Amino acid sequence: MSEHIRVKSVVGRFLEHTRIFCFNNNGDQRVFLSSADWMTRNLDQRVELLFEIYKTEFKEHLKFILDTYWQDTMKSWMLLHDNEYLKTSDPAKKFNAQEYLIRYYTE
Protein backbone atom coordinates (compact mmCIF):
# COMPACT_ATOMS: atom_id res chain seq x y z
CA MET A 1 0.00 0.00 0.00
CA SER A 2 0.94 3.60 -0.37
CA GLU A 3 0.05 6.62 1.71
CA HIS A 4 -1.04 8.26 -1.54
CA ILE A 5 -3.58 5.59 -2.54
CA ARG A 6 -7.08 5.57 -1.09
CA VAL A 7 -9.48 2.65 -1.48
CA LYS A 8 -13.21 2.90 -0.83
CA SER A 9 -15.66 0.05 -1.25
CA VAL A 10 -19.36 0.72 -1.72
CA VAL A 11 -21.53 -2.32 -1.10
CA GLY A 12 -25.09 -1.48 -2.04
CA ARG A 13 -27.89 -2.83 -4.15
CA PHE A 14 -25.82 -3.41 -7.29
CA LEU A 15 -24.12 -6.79 -7.45
CA GLU A 16 -21.80 -5.60 -10.20
CA HIS A 17 -20.08 -2.42 -9.17
CA THR A 18 -18.05 0.35 -10.65
CA ARG A 19 -14.39 -0.33 -11.28
CA ILE A 20 -13.03 3.11 -12.02
CA PHE A 21 -9.44 3.99 -11.22
CA CYS A 22 -8.21 7.58 -11.23
CA PHE A 23 -4.52 8.38 -10.82
CA ASN A 24 -3.32 11.95 -10.35
CA ASN A 25 -0.01 11.51 -12.23
CA ASN A 26 1.44 14.90 -11.13
CA GLY A 27 -1.72 16.82 -12.01
CA ASP A 28 -2.46 14.96 -15.25
CA GLN A 29 -5.34 12.74 -14.18
CA ARG A 30 -5.48 9.36 -15.87
CA VAL A 31 -8.71 7.37 -15.73
CA PHE A 32 -8.98 3.61 -16.21
CA LEU A 33 -11.74 1.01 -16.25
CA SER A 34 -11.28 -2.58 -15.19
CA SER A 35 -13.29 -5.71 -15.84
CA ALA A 36 -12.81 -7.29 -12.40
CA ASP A 37 -11.89 -6.85 -8.77
CA TRP A 38 -8.18 -7.11 -8.23
CA MET A 39 -8.45 -10.26 -6.16
CA THR A 40 -6.14 -13.27 -6.48
CA ARG A 41 -8.89 -15.54 -7.77
CA ASN A 42 -9.68 -13.05 -10.54
CA LEU A 43 -6.11 -12.32 -11.58
CA ASP A 44 -4.69 -15.85 -11.36
CA GLN A 45 -7.48 -17.89 -12.94
CA ARG A 46 -9.04 -15.62 -15.55
CA VAL A 47 -8.16 -13.07 -18.16
CA GLU A 48 -9.13 -9.56 -17.07
CA LEU A 49 -8.75 -6.14 -18.65
CA LEU A 50 -7.62 -2.73 -17.46
CA PHE A 51 -7.76 0.02 -20.03
CA GLU A 52 -7.26 3.76 -20.06
CA ILE A 53 -9.97 6.23 -21.09
CA TYR A 54 -8.65 9.01 -23.31
CA LYS A 55 -11.74 10.85 -24.57
CA THR A 56 -12.24 13.93 -22.37
CA GLU A 57 -16.04 13.75 -22.14
CA PHE A 58 -15.91 10.09 -21.03
CA LYS A 59 -13.15 10.81 -18.51
CA GLU A 60 -15.17 13.68 -17.02
CA HIS A 61 -18.29 11.54 -16.76
CA LEU A 62 -16.40 8.70 -15.10
CA LYS A 63 -14.83 11.15 -12.64
CA PHE A 64 -18.36 12.40 -11.83
CA ILE A 65 -19.41 8.82 -11.03
CA LEU A 66 -16.28 8.21 -8.97
CA ASP A 67 -16.75 11.49 -7.07
CA THR A 68 -20.34 10.48 -6.31
CA TYR A 69 -19.14 7.19 -4.83
CA TRP A 70 -16.54 9.02 -2.71
CA GLN A 71 -19.37 11.03 -1.12
CA ASP A 72 -21.22 7.89 0.04
CA THR A 73 -21.75 7.81 3.82
CA MET A 74 -24.25 4.96 4.07
CA LYS A 75 -22.96 1.94 2.15
CA SER A 76 -19.21 2.51 2.03
CA TRP A 77 -16.09 1.19 3.68
CA MET A 78 -12.56 2.63 3.68
CA LEU A 79 -9.55 0.35 3.45
CA LEU A 80 -7.13 1.16 6.28
CA HIS A 81 -3.34 0.74 6.27
CA ASP A 82 -3.65 -2.50 8.28
CA ASN A 83 -5.85 -3.99 5.48
CA GLU A 84 -8.98 -3.75 7.62
CA TYR A 85 -12.10 -1.98 6.38
CA LEU A 86 -13.77 0.74 8.46
CA LYS A 87 -17.47 1.54 7.89
CA THR A 88 -17.89 5.07 6.61
CA SER A 89 -20.64 6.98 8.34
CA ASP A 90 -21.71 10.55 8.89
CA PRO A 91 -25.00 10.91 10.77
CA ALA A 92 -25.24 14.56 9.70
CA LYS A 93 -24.92 13.72 6.01
CA LYS A 94 -26.70 10.58 4.89
CA PHE A 95 -25.81 9.95 1.26
CA ASN A 96 -26.28 6.73 -0.69
CA ALA A 97 -24.32 7.01 -3.95
CA GLN A 98 -26.06 4.19 -5.79
CA GLU A 99 -29.55 5.47 -4.99
CA TYR A 100 -28.46 8.97 -6.05
CA LEU A 101 -27.13 7.66 -9.38
CA ILE A 102 -30.35 5.74 -10.04
CA ARG A 103 -32.32 8.97 -9.61
CA TYR A 104 -29.76 10.95 -11.63
CA TYR A 105 -30.01 8.64 -14.64
CA THR A 106 -33.77 8.04 -14.54
CA GLU A 107 -35.11 11.56 -14.04
MOKA-V922191 format. One line per field, one symbol per residue. ss: DSSP state (H for helix, E for strand, C for the rest). phi: phi as a letter, one per 30 degrees, with the letter a starting at -180 (. if undefined). psi: psi as a letter, one per 40 degrees, with the letter a starting at -180 (. if undefined). A space follows every 10 residues. Layout:
BEGIN
ss=???
phi=???
psi=???
END
This chain:
BEGIN
ss=CCCCCCCEEE CCCCCCCCCE EEECCCCCCE EEEECCCCCH HHHHHCCCCE EEECCHHHHH HHHHHHHHHH CCCCCEEEEC CCCCEEECCC CCCCCCHHHH HHHHHHC
phi=.bdcccbbcc cbddddbdbc cbcdhhjcdc cbcbdaddce dddccbcbcb bdccdedded dddddddddd debcbcbcdc dcicccddab edbdbcdddd dddedcc
psi=iieehhhhhh haehdhihgh hhhdffeghh hiiieiigid ddddeihiih iihdhddddd dddddddddd ehedfihhhi deeihhhhig ddghhhdddd ddddee.
END
